[in-house]
Amino acid sequence: MSVMLHEPPVNHISAIDRSGIAPPVINSKDYNLQEINAKKDAAGWRTFLSFVGPGFLVSLGYLDPGNFETDLQAGADHRYELLWVILIGLIFALVIQSLAVNLGVCTGKHLSEICKAEYPIFMKYCLWLLAEIAVIAADIPEVIGTAFALNILFKLPLWVGVLLTGFSTLLFLGIQRYGVRKLEGIAVLVLVMAGCFFGEMSYVKPPAGDLLKGMFIPKLGGRGATGDTIALLGALVMPHNLFLHSALVLSRRIPNSVHGVNDACRYFLIESGFALFVAFLINVSIVAVSGTVCSGKNISSDSLDRCNDLSVHSASFLLRNVLGNSSSTLYAMALLASGQSSTITGTYAGQFIMQGFLELKMRKWLRNLITRCIAIMPSLIVSIIGGSSGAGRLIIIASMILSFELPFALIPLLKFSSTTTKMGPHKNSTIELG
């Protein structure tokens, strides 16, 4: 009886190949686990990107011509001493914007709708009037800033620019027909402004030590510092942004579960934090450029005169070092981008405020038209009577009004976001507000 020995096939790979090196052992379980983790990471990024948009749209309110004006004044009058106000203001803004986001995500209603449902009729109408005043005060710098830009570019009278701003805003808001995400795309307009001032900042090279000192060491020295501080805070933290942000997050699909709500709140917080950080850098660059140019040793007499009466209408000379003779044109384009984009957000906020408090059943274009007419009327009157100097002063006054208006939106927000019946496990705590 013979035993046949079968040789292995020629293409068989043994444990050790001809080079004497053992090939890596591939565990199918490990490979599957890596593939699953990669798919989870990709799905996580896609989920996060689906929540991106509301924070950047809201951040436009922190980059409007009112911020331009107050930042320019703060830099020209106090150099870098008031940078700490911008830092504290935007940290505070991130906290309260996250509260507005959490309120909208957890309740499925925006702030004005909850105010209408919870407060008695007298208080409801008082809050509505105060919210409308806040929208008007926030819209004044935006409308006037856009009118200034049109005046620089096309030599149009200021009052004509105000009217054109109203109509152009309604045109932009027509993008709503194609979805909120298309409207959120206007946030890219601020890149024009950022590029101008970042470029000038790299040229004038403000001392980093003085910038950090002004940012982290609070100081109120010099004439008018208190008024400039109030104006800076009013231009930064705007009440209508709380109504707007709590409404914008409702455009996203949020799973009806504790885990889904937690994820949505976290994603919106990350997005808002990044958007406000960009806004912080742009505001700092404006103050740094203004403070460095206006306090330079070799400043010309003409520039010195302009620094003593600095406004958004006369600040194009600050960019002359980088942009040369085209500084006024590109500055006007940056101002136009800032004013037009932030005006759209103001109109959008006014729409949600009117809809939530009054439950008006009307077409969107008509509601937008009413909101726009209410908002631009003070700017139109002042631009006709007072001209550019009166309009410039009105921007500072409007920013100060906003700082006093803030509590009337903030107190209801804190009250509702701290209520267990509305927020459940997501209510505010002393340890974690986001």
Long-range contacts (C-beta under 8 A, 24 or more apart in sequence): 47-263, 47-267, 48-267, 48-270, 48-271, 50-252, 50-253, 51-252, 51-264, 51-267, 51-268, 51-271, 52-271, 53-180, 53-181, 53-184, 53-248, 53-271, 54-101, 54-184, 54-245, 54-248, 54-249, 54-251, 54-252, 54-268, 54-271, 54-272, 55-97, 55-245, 55-268, 55-271, 55-272, 55-273, 55-274, 55-275, 55-276, 56-184, 56-187, 56-271, 56-275, 57-183, 57-184, 57-186, 57-187, 57-244, 57-248, 57-345, 57-348, 58-97, 58-241, 58-244, 58-245, 58-248, 58-272, 58-275, 58-345, 59-187, 59-190, 59-272, 59-275, 59-276, 59-278, 59-279, 60-186, 60-187, 60-189, 60-190, 60-338, 60-341, 60-342, 60-344, 60-345, 61-138, 61-238, 61-240, 61-241, 61-244, 61-342, 61-345, 61-346, 62-90, 62-93, 62-236, 62-238, 62-276, 62-279, 62-283, 63-190, 63-193, 63-279, 63-282, 63-283, 63-338, 63-341, 63-342, 64-138, 64-141, 64-142, 64-145, 64-235, 64-338, 64-339, 64-342, 64-343, 65-141, 65-142, 65-144, 65-145, 65-146, 65-148, 65-312, 65-335, 65-338, 65-339, 65-342, 65-395, 66-138, 66-140, 66-141, 66-142, 66-145, 66-234, 66-235, 66-395, 66-398, 66-399, 66-402, 67-141, 67-235, 67-236, 67-283, 67-286, 68-141, 68-145, 68-286, 68-312, 68-315, 68-335, 68-338, 69-141, 69-145, 69-235, 69-311, 69-312, 69-392, 69-395, 69-396, 69-399, 70-228, 70-231, 70-232, 70-234, 70-235, 70-396, 70-399, 71-232, 71-235, 71-283, 71-286, 71-287, 71-290, 72-286, 72-287, 72-290, 72-310, 72-311, 72-312, 72-315, 72-318, 73-228, 73-231, 73-310, 73-396, 74-228, 74-232, 74-287, 74-290, 74-291, 75-286, 75-287, 75-288, 75-289, 75-290, 75-291, 75-292, 75-294, 76-290, 76-291, 76-294, 76-307, 76-308, 76-310, 77-222, 77-223, 77-224, 77-225, 77-228, 78-221, 78-222, 78-225, 78-228, 78-291, 79-210, 79-214, 79-291, 79-292, 79-295, 80-206, 80-210, 80-211, 80-213, 80-214, 80-215, 80-287, 80-288, 80-291, 81-214, 81-219, 81-220, 81-221, 81-222, 81-225, 82-214, 82-225, 82-228, 82-229, 82-232, 82-287, 83-211, 83-214, 83-215, 83-284, 83-287, 84-214, 84-215, 84-216, 84-217, 84-218, 84-219, 85-229, 85-232, 85-233, 85-236, 86-215, 86-232, 86-236, 86-280, 86-283, 86-284, 86-287, 87-215, 87-216, 87-280, 89-232, 89-233, 89-236, 89-237, 90-236, 90-276, 90-277, 90-279, 90-280, 90-283, 92-237, 93-236, 93-237, 93-241, 93-276, 94-272, 94-273, 94-276, 95-433, 95-434, 96-237, 96-242, 96-410, 96-413, 97-241, 97-242, 97-245, 97-272, 97-276, 98-265, 98-268, 98-269, 98-272, 98-433, 98-434, 99-413, 99-414, 99-417, 99-428, 99-433, 100-241, 100-242, 100-243, 100-245, 100-246, 100-413, 101-245, 101-246, 101-249, 101-265, 101-268, 101-269, 101-272, 102-265, 102-417, 102-423, 102-426, 102-434, 103-246, 103-413, 103-416, 103-417, 103-422, 103-423, 104-245, 104-246, 104-247, 104-248, 104-249, 104-250, 105-249, 105-254, 105-261, 105-264, 105-265, 105-268, 105-426, 106-261, 106-265, 106-422, 106-423, 106-424, 106-426, 107-416, 107-422, 107-423, 108-250, 109-250, 110-243, 110-246, 110-247, 110-250, 110-352, 110-356, 111-242, 111-243, 111-246, 111-247, 111-356, 111-409, 111-412, 111-413, 111-416, 112-243, 112-247, 112-352, 112-353, 112-355, 112-356, 112-357, 113-356, 114-412, 114-416, 114-422, 115-356, 115-357, 115-412, 116-356, 116-357, 116-358, 116-359, 118-416, 119-412, 124-357, 125-357, 127-357, 127-408, 127-412, 128-353, 128-357, 128-358, 130-405, 130-408, 130-409, 131-239, 131-240, 131-243, 131-353, 131-357, 131-408, 131-409, 132-350, 132-353, 132-354, 132-374, 133-401, 133-405, 134-238, 134-239, 134-240, 134-402, 134-405, 134-408, 134-409, 135-240, 135-346, 135-349, 135-350, 135-353, 135-371, 135-374, 135-375, 136-374, 136-375, 136-377, 136-378, 137-398, 137-399, 137-401, 137-402, 137-405, 138-238, 138-239, 138-240, 138-346, 138-349, 138-398, 138-402, 139-343, 139-346, 139-347, 139-350, 139-375, 139-376, 139-379, 140-375, 140-378, 140-379, 140-394, 140-395, 140-398, 141-235, 141-395, 141-398, 141-399, 142-339, 142-342, 142-343, 142-346, 143-339, 143-343, 143-375, 143-376, 143-379, 144-312, 144-339, 144-379, 144-382, 144-383, 144-391, 144-392, 144-394, 144-395, 145-312, 145-335, 145-338, 145-339, 145-395, 146-335, 146-336, 146-339, 146-340, 146-343, 147-339, 147-379, 147-383, 147-391, 148-312, 148-313, 148-332, 148-335, 148-339, 148-388, 148-391, 149-332, 149-333, 149-335, 149-336, 149-339, 150-332, 150-336, 151-313, 151-388, 152-313, 152-316, 152-328, 152-329, 152-331, 152-332, 152-335, 153-329, 153-332, 153-333, 153-336, 158-383, 158-387, 158-388, 158-391, 159-380, 159-383, 159-384, 161-383, 162-376, 162-379, 162-380, 162-383, 163-376, 163-380, 165-339, 165-340, 165-343, 165-376, 166-372, 166-373, 166-376, 168-340, 169-340, 169-343, 169-344, 169-347, 169-372, 170-347, 170-365, 170-368, 170-369, 170-372, 172-340, 172-344, 173-344, 173-347, 173-348, 173-364, 173-368, 174-365, 176-364, 180-248, 180-251, 181-251, 183-344, 183-348, 186-340, 186-341, 186-344, 187-275, 187-341, 189-337, 189-338, 189-340, 189-341, 190-278, 190-282, 190-337, 190-338, 190-341, 192-333, 192-334, 192-337, 193-282, 193-334, 193-335, 193-337, 193-338, 194-278, 194-281, 194-282, 194-285, 195-334, 196-319, 196-322, 196-323, 196-330, 196-331, 196-334, 197-282, 197-285, 197-286, 197-289, 197-319, 197-334, 198-281, 198-282, 198-285, 199-319, 199-322, 199-323, 200-285, 200-289, 200-318, 200-319, 200-321, 200-322, 200-323, 201-285, 201-288, 201-289, 203-321, 203-322, 204-288, 204-289, 204-292, 204-293, 204-296, 204-321, 205-292, 206-288, 206-289, 206-291, 206-292, 211-284, 211-288, 215-284, 227-400, 230-399, 230-400, 230-403, 231-396, 231-399, 231-400, 231-403, 232-399, 233-403, 234-398, 234-399, 234-400, 234-401, 234-402, 234-403, 234-404, 234-406, 235-399, 235-402, 236-283, 237-402, 237-403, 237-406, 238-402, 238-406, 239-402, 239-405, 239-406, 239-408, 239-409, 239-410, 240-346, 240-349, 240-350, 240-353, 240-409, 241-345, 241-349, 242-409, 242-410, 242-413, 243-349, 243-352, 243-353, 243-356, 243-409, 244-345, 244-348, 244-349, 244-352, 245-272, 246-413, 247-352, 247-356, 258-425, 261-426, 262-426, 265-426, 265-434, 266-434, 269-434, 289-318, 289-319, 290-315, 290-318, 293-318, 293-321, 311-388, 311-392, 311-395, 312-392, 312-395, 313-388, 313-391, 313-392, 346-375, 347-371, 347-372, 347-375, 350-374, 350-375
